[in-house]
């Protein structure tokens, strides 16, 4: 989501389940509110672990993101959530925590937190202190008091905002090395180290580093669910994806100009498209046999192009990966589809240039199914990139 032409809000999260559990007790959700030019991210930690914690945290995150999207008063929203959630009969605490982050296109950021670890804002490689305040509330009907931590500030280019569940800062608790856990201060120091050493690290990679470190603290058998979300404010990374031959052969040169002059990364999807661009750019296409795969055709290489793949089979598999709940970073397969997905996730603004010529060799001219499949696949990819991964996409037909 763009703040302006030089700013982009990149949001990504990574999770590890508690050892022995098949579902995560933490829930992370994010969404664009296009008409208000805002982005909302919510992290909820359900009490305990497993299915029950997952159900409670999912319910909490869903309520929180819905109220925020509709500009419901923060305090009233928090009280409504807490009124809805059951209370642990022994510890007398709520069954879920939550952190809500609300950022608009101008960089104004509002955060409201209930019982999660404090967020970390990294600016110029160091933790930046923001003006925070507390709201002390009392739910009379439940005879319980609560504290909300609230912050409002302006984000700047280069900022990194990190929110996480207590599975991060409490990782390693009880061990000889970390009897009291990793701790928020040590998490902060690690964030400063990463931001200084790798200032251009993607949000997903940054979150992955934090989660893997927390996992290592627990000897790779975490005793709690681990979730970390990282929000980057930076200049957008551009990607052009060219697929399908243009309906008019005269536009072949236009495709060549796009690749030649594009200020960002480029990907070519489709054998015919690759041949056209090889001719227009006078560059050879060479098959990459290291990507040999039983499902996805081999990808290829071309000078000055970041990725060259087969067309619809590869894009269809890429769509399956994007729609899957499986985190792409954990997919070990290296083929054209996974390479394409990683290219999508490492970009912010993805522009699709879709040729609309029907392939005579494969197509019944009375029923342009292939063209319809190509268009629908591209639109489906664009939709999931927009809604699930908060990318900006554009589709241009040639």
VODRENVO-698542 format. One record per residue (C-alpha): residue number from 1; residue in three letters; x, y, z. Coordinates in Angstrom, 1 decimal. Each point is the difference from the previous one (the first is absolute). Layout:
BEGIN
> num,residu,X,Y,Z
> NUM,ALA,X,Y,Z $
...
END
This chain:
BEGIN
> num,residu,X,Y,Z
> 1,UNK,0.0,0.0,0.0 $
> 2,UNK,1.5,3.3,-1.1 $
> 3,UNK,0.4,3.1,2.2 $
> 4,UNK,1.1,1.9,-3.0 $
> 5,UNK,2.1,-0.7,-3.1 $
> 6,UNK,3.1,-0.5,2.2 $
> 7,UNK,-1.6,-1.9,2.9 $
> 8,UNK,-1.3,-3.5,0.4 $
> 9,UNK,-1.3,-1.8,3.0 $
> 10,UNK,1.2,-3.6,-0.1 $
> 11,UNK,-1.7,-2.4,2.5 $
> 12,UNK,1.1,-3.6,0.6 $
> 13,UNK,-0.2,-2.5,2.9 $
> 14,UNK,1.6,-3.3,0.9 $
> 15,UNK,-1.2,-2.7,2.5 $
> 16,UNK,1.2,-3.1,1.7 $
> 17,UNK,-2.4,-2.3,1.8 $
> 18,UNK,0.5,-1.2,3.5 $
> 19,UNK,1.9,-3.3,0.0 $
> 20,UNK,-2.4,-2.8,-0.6 $
> 21,UNK,-2.9,2.2,-1.2 $
> 22,UNK,-1.5,-0.1,-3.4 $
> 23,UNK,-1.7,3.4,0.1 $
> 24,UNK,1.2,3.3,1.3 $
> 25,UNK,-1.5,1.7,3.1 $
> 26,UNK,1.0,3.4,-1.4 $
> 27,UNK,-1.9,1.7,-2.8 $
> 28,UNK,1.2,2.7,-2.3 $
> 29,UNK,-2.2,1.9,-2.4 $
> 30,UNK,0.5,2.9,-2.3 $
> 31,UNK,-2.1,1.9,-2.5 $
> 32,UNK,-0.2,3.1,-2.3 $
> 33,UNK,-2.8,2.4,0.5 $
> 34,UNK,0.2,1.5,-3.5 $
> 35,UNK,-2.7,2.7,0.3 $
> 36,UNK,1.7,1.4,3.1 $
> 37,UNK,3.5,-0.6,-1.2 $
> 38,UNK,1.0,-1.9,3.1 $
> 39,UNK,1.7,-3.3,0.9 $
> 40,UNK,-0.9,-1.9,3.1 $
> 41,UNK,1.9,-2.9,1.7 $
> 42,UNK,-1.1,-1.9,3.0 $
> 43,UNK,1.9,-2.6,2.2 $
> 44,UNK,-1.9,-2.0,2.6 $
> 45,UNK,1.4,-2.6,2.3 $
> 46,UNK,-2.5,-2.6,1.4 $
> 47,UNK,0.5,-1.3,3.5 $
> 48,UNK,1.8,-3.3,-0.1 $
> 49,UNK,0.6,-1.8,-3.3 $
> 50,UNK,-1.7,-2.2,-2.5 $
> 51,UNK,-3.5,0.1,-1.4 $
> 52,UNK,-1.7,1.8,2.8 $
> 53,UNK,2.6,2.8,0.0 $
> 54,UNK,-0.2,0.2,-3.8 $
> 55,UNK,-3.8,0.4,0.1 $
> 56,UNK,0.1,2.7,2.7 $
> 57,UNK,2.9,2.0,-1.6 $
> 58,UNK,-1.7,-0.3,-3.5 $
> 59,UNK,-3.3,1.4,1.5 $
> 60,UNK,1.9,2.8,1.7 $
> 61,UNK,2.0,1.0,-3.0 $
> 62,UNK,-3.1,-0.1,-2.2 $
> 63,UNK,-1.9,2.3,2.3 $
> 64,UNK,3.0,2.3,0.4 $
> 65,UNK,0.6,0.4,-3.7 $
> 66,UNK,-3.7,0.5,-0.8 $
> 67,UNK,-0.4,2.7,2.6 $
> 68,UNK,3.1,1.8,-1.1 $
> 69,UNK,-0.9,-0.2,-3.7 $
> 70,UNK,-3.3,1.7,0.9 $
> 71,UNK,1.7,2.6,2.2 $
> 72,UNK,-1.7,-1.2,3.2 $
> 73,UNK,1.2,1.8,3.1 $
> 74,UNK,3.1,-1.8,1.2 $
> 75,UNK,-0.9,-0.1,3.7 $
> 76,UNK,-3.6,-1.1,-0.8 $
> 77,UNK,1.3,-2.6,-2.4 $
> 78,UNK,2.5,-1.4,2.6 $
> 79,UNK,-2.8,-0.2,2.7 $
> 80,UNK,-2.3,-1.7,-2.5 $
> 81,UNK,2.6,-2.6,-0.8 $
> 82,UNK,0.8,-0.6,3.7 $
> 83,UNK,-3.7,-0.2,0.8 $
> 84,UNK,-0.3,-2.7,-2.7 $
> 85,UNK,3.0,-2.1,1.1 $
> 86,UNK,-0.3,-2.4,2.9 $
> 87,UNK,2.2,0.3,3.1 $
> 88,UNK,2.3,-2.6,1.3 $
> 89,UNK,-1.6,-1.2,3.2 $
> 90,UNK,3.3,-0.6,1.8 $
> 91,UNK,2.2,2.9,-1.1 $
> 92,UNK,-2.8,2.5,-0.5 $
> 93,UNK,1.5,1.2,-3.3 $
> 94,UNK,-1.4,0.3,-3.5 $
> 95,UNK,0.3,-2.9,-2.4 $
> 96,UNK,1.7,2.2,-2.6 $
> 97,UNK,2.3,3.0,-0.4 $
> 98,UNK,0.1,2.3,-3.0 $
> 99,UNK,2.0,2.7,-1.8 $
> 100,UNK,-1.6,2.2,-2.7 $
> 101,UNK,2.1,2.0,-2.4 $
> 102,UNK,-1.8,2.6,-2.2 $
> 103,UNK,2.1,1.9,-2.6 $
> 104,UNK,-1.3,2.5,-2.6 $
> 105,UNK,1.6,1.0,-3.3 $
> 106,UNK,1.6,3.0,1.6 $
> 107,UNK,1.9,-2.1,2.5 $
> 108,UNK,-2.1,0.7,3.1 $
> 109,UNK,0.1,-3.0,2.2 $
> 110,UNK,-2.3,-0.9,2.9 $
> 111,UNK,0.7,-3.0,2.2 $
> 112,UNK,-2.2,-1.4,2.7 $
> 113,UNK,1.3,-2.9,2.1 $
> 114,UNK,-1.6,-2.3,2.6 $
> 115,UNK,2.5,-2.2,1.9 $
> 116,UNK,2.3,-0.8,-3.0 $
> 117,UNK,3.7,0.8,0.2 $
> 118,UNK,0.8,3.7,-0.9 $
> 119,UNK,0.6,0.8,-3.6 $
> 120,UNK,3.5,1.0,-1.2 $
> 121,UNK,0.5,2.8,-2.5 $
> 122,UNK,3.4,0.0,-1.6 $
> 123,UNK,1.1,3.3,-1.6 $
> 124,UNK,3.6,0.6,-1.4 $
> 125,UNK,1.0,-3.3,1.5 $
> 126,UNK,-1.0,0.7,3.5 $
> 127,UNK,-3.2,-0.4,2.1 $
> 128,UNK,-2.0,3.2,-0.2 $
> 129,UNK,-2.0,1.0,3.0 $
> 130,UNK,-3.6,1.1,-0.9 $
> 131,UNK,-2.5,1.9,2.1 $
> 132,UNK,-2.1,-2.6,1.8 $
> 133,UNK,-2.8,0.2,2.5 $
> 134,UNK,-2.1,-2.3,2.0 $
> 135,UNK,-3.7,-0.3,0.4 $
> 136,UNK,-1.2,-1.6,3.3 $
> 137,UNK,-3.4,-1.4,-0.5 $
> 138,UNK,-2.6,-1.9,2.1 $
> 139,UNK,-2.6,-2.4,-1.3 $
> 140,UNK,-2.7,0.3,2.7 $
> 141,UNK,-2.0,-3.0,-1.2 $
> 142,UNK,3.0,-2.2,0.3 $
> 143,UNK,1.5,1.7,3.1 $
> 144,UNK,3.4,0.2,-1.6 $
> 145,UNK,2.5,2.7,-0.8 $
> 146,UNK,2.2,0.1,-3.1 $
> 147,UNK,2.8,2.1,-1.5 $
> 148,UNK,0.3,1.0,-3.7 $
> 149,UNK,3.3,1.3,-1.3 $
> 150,UNK,-0.5,2.5,-2.8 $
> 151,UNK,2.4,1.8,-2.3 $
> 152,UNK,-0.4,2.5,-2.9 $
> 153,UNK,2.9,1.1,-2.1 $
> 154,UNK,1.2,0.7,-3.6 $
> 155,UNK,1.9,-2.6,-1.9 $
> 156,UNK,3.0,0.9,-2.2 $
> 157,UNK,1.8,-1.5,-2.9 $
> 158,UNK,2.3,-2.7,1.2 $
> 159,UNK,-2.0,-0.8,3.2 $
> 160,UNK,-0.6,-3.6,1.1 $
> 161,UNK,-2.8,-0.7,2.4 $
> 162,UNK,0.1,-3.4,1.7 $
> 163,UNK,-2.8,-1.6,2.0 $
> 164,UNK,0.1,-3.5,1.5 $
> 165,UNK,-1.6,-2.4,2.4 $
> 166,UNK,1.6,-1.0,3.3 $
> 167,UNK,1.2,-3.2,-1.6 $
> 168,UNK,2.9,2.2,-1.3 $
> 169,UNK,1.1,1.8,3.1 $
> 170,UNK,-0.7,-3.0,2.3 $
> 171,UNK,1.9,-2.4,-2.3 $
> 172,UNK,2.5,-2.1,1.9 $
> 173,UNK,-1.5,0.7,3.3 $
> 174,UNK,1.2,-2.5,2.7 $
> 175,UNK,3.1,-1.0,-1.9 $
> 176,UNK,3.5,0.5,1.5 $
> 177,UNK,0.9,2.7,-2.6 $
> 178,UNK,-3.3,1.9,0.3 $
> 179,UNK,-1.7,-0.8,3.3 $
> 180,UNK,-2.4,3.0,-0.4 $
> 181,UNK,-0.3,-0.3,-3.8 $
> 182,UNK,1.4,2.0,-2.8 $
> 183,UNK,-1.6,3.3,1.3 $
> 184,UNK,-1.3,3.0,-1.8 $
> 185,UNK,3.3,1.9,0.4 $
> 186,UNK,1.9,-2.8,-1.7 $
> 187,UNK,-2.6,-0.2,-2.8 $
> 188,UNK,0.5,3.7,-0.5 $
> 189,UNK,3.8,-0.4,-0.2 $
> 190,UNK,-0.4,-2.7,-2.6 $
> 191,UNK,-2.3,2.2,-2.0 $
> 192,UNK,2.5,2.8,0.1 $
> 193,UNK,2.7,-2.4,-1.1 $
> 194,UNK,-2.0,-1.2,-3.0 $
> 195,UNK,-1.1,3.5,-1.0 $
> 196,UNK,3.6,1.2,0.1 $
> 197,UNK,1.6,-2.9,-1.8 $
> 198,UNK,-2.8,-0.6,-2.5 $
> 199,UNK,-1.7,3.4,-0.5 $
> 200,UNK,-1.9,-1.2,-3.1 $
> 201,UNK,-1.2,-3.3,1.3 $
> 202,UNK,-3.5,-0.9,-1.0 $
> 203,UNK,-2.7,0.0,2.7 $
> 204,UNK,-0.5,-3.8,-0.3 $
> 205,UNK,3.7,-0.7,0.2 $
> 206,UNK,0.3,2.3,3.1 $
> 207,UNK,-2.9,-1.8,1.7 $
> 208,UNK,1.4,-3.4,-0.9 $
> 209,UNK,3.4,0.9,1.6 $
> 210,UNK,-1.7,0.9,3.3 $
> 211,UNK,-2.2,-3.1,0.0 $
> 212,UNK,2.9,-2.3,-0.8 $
> 213,UNK,2.1,1.6,2.8 $
> 214,UNK,-2.9,-0.5,2.5 $
> 215,UNK,-0.4,-3.6,-1.3 $
> 216,UNK,3.7,-0.6,0.6 $
> 217,UNK,-0.3,1.4,3.5 $
> 218,UNK,-2.3,-2.9,0.7 $
> 219,UNK,2.2,-2.7,-1.6 $
> 220,UNK,-2.4,-0.1,-2.9 $
> 221,UNK,-2.8,-1.3,2.2 $
> 222,UNK,-1.9,3.2,0.9 $
> 223,UNK,-2.1,-0.1,3.1 $
> 224,UNK,-2.4,2.6,-1.3 $
> 225,UNK,-1.2,1.2,-3.4 $
> 226,UNK,2.4,2.6,-1.6 $
> 227,UNK,-1.3,2.7,-2.2 $
> 228,UNK,1.7,3.1,-1.3 $
> 229,UNK,-1.3,2.7,-2.4 $
> 230,UNK,2.3,2.6,-1.6 $
> 231,UNK,-1.2,3.1,-1.8 $
> 232,UNK,2.5,1.8,-2.3 $
> 233,UNK,-0.3,3.5,-1.2 $
> 234,UNK,2.1,0.3,-3.1 $
> 235,UNK,0.2,0.8,-3.7 $
> 236,UNK,-2.1,-2.5,-2.0 $
> 237,UNK,1.6,-2.9,-1.8 $
> 238,UNK,-1.4,-0.3,-3.5 $
> 239,UNK,-0.6,-3.2,-2.0 $
> 240,UNK,-1.2,-0.3,-3.6 $
> 241,UNK,-1.4,-3.4,-1.1 $
> 242,UNK,-0.5,-0.5,-3.7 $
> 243,UNK,-2.1,-2.9,-1.2 $
> 244,UNK,-1.6,-0.9,-3.3 $
> 245,UNK,0.6,1.4,-3.5 $
> 246,UNK,-1.6,3.3,-0.9 $
> 247,UNK,-3.1,-0.1,-2.2 $
> 248,UNK,1.8,2.3,-2.5 $
> 249,UNK,3.5,-1.1,-1.1 $
> 250,UNK,0.9,3.7,-0.2 $
> 251,UNK,-0.1,0.1,3.8 $
> 252,UNK,2.8,-2.6,0.3 $
> 253,UNK,2.4,2.9,0.0 $
> 254,UNK,-2.0,1.6,2.9 $
> 255,UNK,0.6,-3.1,2.1 $
> 256,UNK,3.7,0.3,-0.7 $
> 257,UNK,0.0,3.6,1.0 $
> 258,UNK,-1.7,-0.8,3.3 $
> 259,UNK,2.7,-2.5,0.9 $
> 260,UNK,2.8,2.2,-1.3 $
> 261,UNK,-1.0,3.1,1.9 $
> 262,UNK,-1.8,-1.3,3.1 $
> 263,UNK,1.1,1.5,3.3 $
> 264,UNK,-0.3,-3.1,2.0 $
> 265,UNK,0.1,-3.8,-0.4 $
> 266,UNK,-1.5,-1.9,-2.9 $
> 267,UNK,-1.5,-3.5,-0.5 $
> 268,UNK,-1.0,-1.7,-3.2 $
> 269,UNK,-2.7,-2.7,0.2 $
> 270,UNK,-0.5,-2.0,-3.1 $
> 271,UNK,2.1,-1.7,-2.7 $
> 272,UNK,-1.5,2.1,-2.9 $
> 273,UNK,0.4,3.2,2.0 $
> 274,UNK,3.7,-0.9,0.7 $
> 275,UNK,0.6,-0.6,-3.7 $
> 276,UNK,-1.5,3.4,-0.9 $
> 277,UNK,2.2,1.8,2.6 $
> 278,UNK,3.0,-2.0,-1.0 $
> 279,UNK,-0.4,1.2,-3.6 $
> 280,UNK,-0.8,3.6,1.0 $
> 281,UNK,2.8,0.3,2.5 $
> 282,UNK,2.4,-2.2,-1.9 $
> 283,UNK,0.8,-2.0,3.1 $
> 284,UNK,0.2,-3.8,0.2 $
> 285,UNK,-2.4,-2.1,2.2 $
> 286,UNK,1.7,-3.0,1.7 $
> 287,UNK,-1.9,-2.7,1.9 $
> 288,UNK,1.0,-0.4,3.7 $
> 289,UNK,0.1,-3.7,0.5 $
> 290,UNK,0.5,0.5,3.8 $
> 291,UNK,-3.7,0.8,0.2 $
> 292,UNK,-1.1,-3.4,-1.5 $
> 293,UNK,-3.2,-0.9,1.8 $
> 294,UNK,-2.7,-2.7,-0.6 $
> 295,UNK,-2.8,2.5,0.1 $
> 296,UNK,1.3,3.4,-1.1 $
> 297,UNK,2.0,0.4,-3.2 $
> 298,UNK,3.6,1.2,0.2 $
> 299,UNK,0.6,3.7,0.2 $
> 300,UNK,2.6,1.7,-2.1 $
> 301,UNK,2.4,2.9,0.1 $
> 302,UNK,0.4,3.1,-2.1 $
> 303,UNK,2.5,2.8,0.4 $
> 304,UNK,-1.6,3.0,1.8 $
> 305,UNK,-3.1,-1.9,1.0 $
> 306,UNK,-0.5,-1.2,3.6 $
> 307,UNK,-2.1,-3.1,-0.9 $
> 308,UNK,-1.2,-1.8,-3.1 $
> 309,UNK,-2.6,-2.8,0.5 $
> 310,UNK,-2.5,-2.0,-2.0 $
> 311,UNK,-3.5,1.5,-0.1 $
> 312,UNK,-3.3,-1.2,1.4 $
> 313,UNK,1.1,-3.1,1.8 $
> 314,UNK,2.6,1.9,1.9 $
> 315,UNK,-2.3,2.9,0.8 $
> 316,UNK,-2.7,-2.4,1.0 $
> 317,UNK,2.3,-1.6,2.5 $
> 318,UNK,1.2,3.4,1.2 $
> 319,UNK,-3.6,0.9,0.7 $
> 320,UNK,-0.5,-3.2,2.0 $
> 321,UNK,3.0,0.9,2.2 $
> 322,UNK,-1.3,3.6,0.5 $
> 323,UNK,-3.4,-1.3,1.0 $
> 324,UNK,1.3,-2.6,2.3 $
> 325,UNK,0.3,0.7,3.7 $
> 326,UNK,3.5,-1.6,-0.1 $
> 327,UNK,2.7,2.6,0.5 $
> 328,UNK,1.9,0.2,-3.2 $
> 329,UNK,3.3,0.4,1.8 $
> 330,UNK,-0.4,-3.6,1.2 $
> 331,UNK,-0.5,-1.4,-3.5 $
> 332,UNK,3.3,-1.8,-0.8 $
> 333,UNK,-0.8,-0.8,-3.6 $
> 334,UNK,1.9,2.2,-2.5 $
> 335,UNK,-1.8,0.3,-3.3 $
> 336,UNK,-1.4,2.6,-2.3 $
> 337,UNK,-3.2,0.4,2.1 $
> 338,UNK,1.7,0.5,3.4 $
> 339,UNK,2.6,2.4,-1.6 $
> 340,UNK,-2.9,2.0,-1.4 $
> 341,UNK,-1.8,0.1,3.4 $
> 342,UNK,3.1,1.2,1.8 $
> 343,UNK,0.4,2.7,-2.6 $
> 344,UNK,-3.6,1.0,0.6 $
> 345,UNK,0.5,0.1,3.8 $
> 346,UNK,3.3,2.0,-0.3 $
> 347,UNK,-1.8,2.7,-2.1 $
> 348,UNK,-2.4,2.7,0.9 $
> 349,UNK,-1.5,1.2,-3.2 $
> 350,UNK,-0.6,-2.8,-2.6 $
> 351,UNK,-1.0,1.0,-3.5 $
> 352,UNK,-1.3,-2.7,-2.3 $
> 353,UNK,0.3,0.5,-3.8 $
> 354,UNK,-2.3,-2.6,-1.5 $
> 355,UNK,0.0,-0.8,-3.7 $
> 356,UNK,-3.5,-0.8,-1.4 $
> 357,UNK,0.9,-1.9,-3.2 $
> 358,UNK,-1.6,-3.5,-0.2 $
> 359,UNK,2.6,-2.7,-0.5 $
> 360,UNK,-1.1,-1.6,-3.3 $
> 361,UNK,1.9,-3.2,0.8 $
> 362,UNK,-2.0,-0.7,3.2 $
> 363,UNK,-3.3,1.8,-0.4 $
> 364,UNK,-3.3,-0.6,-1.7 $
> 365,UNK,-0.7,3.4,-1.6 $
> 366,UNK,-3.7,-0.4,0.8 $
> 367,UNK,0.6,-0.2,3.7 $
> 368,UNK,2.9,2.1,1.4 $
> 369,UNK,0.4,-2.0,3.1 $
> 370,UNK,3.8,0.4,0.3 $
> 371,UNK,-0.3,3.8,0.0 $
> 372,UNK,-2.7,-0.2,2.6 $
> 373,UNK,2.1,-2.2,2.2 $
> 374,UNK,3.0,2.2,-0.3 $
> 375,UNK,-2.0,3.1,0.9 $
> 376,UNK,-1.8,-1.7,2.9 $
> 377,UNK,3.2,-1.4,1.4 $
> 378,UNK,1.7,3.4,-0.1 $
> 379,UNK,-3.0,1.7,1.6 $
> 380,UNK,-0.1,-2.7,2.7 $
> 381,UNK,3.7,0.5,0.7 $
> 382,UNK,-0.4,3.7,0.2 $
> 383,UNK,-3.0,-0.3,2.3 $
> 384,UNK,1.9,-2.3,2.5 $
> 385,UNK,3.0,2.2,-0.1 $
> 386,UNK,-2.1,3.1,0.8 $
> 387,UNK,-2.2,-1.6,2.7 $
> 388,UNK,2.3,-2.4,1.8 $
> 389,UNK,3.4,1.5,-0.6 $
> 390,UNK,-1.0,3.7,-0.2 $
> 391,UNK,1.8,0.6,-3.3 $
> 392,UNK,-0.9,2.5,-2.6 $
> 393,UNK,-0.8,-1.5,-3.4 $
> 394,UNK,-0.8,1.3,-3.5 $
> 395,UNK,-1.1,-2.0,-3.1 $
> 396,UNK,0.6,1.3,-3.5 $
> 397,UNK,-1.2,-1.9,-3.1 $
> 398,UNK,2.0,0.1,-3.2 $
END
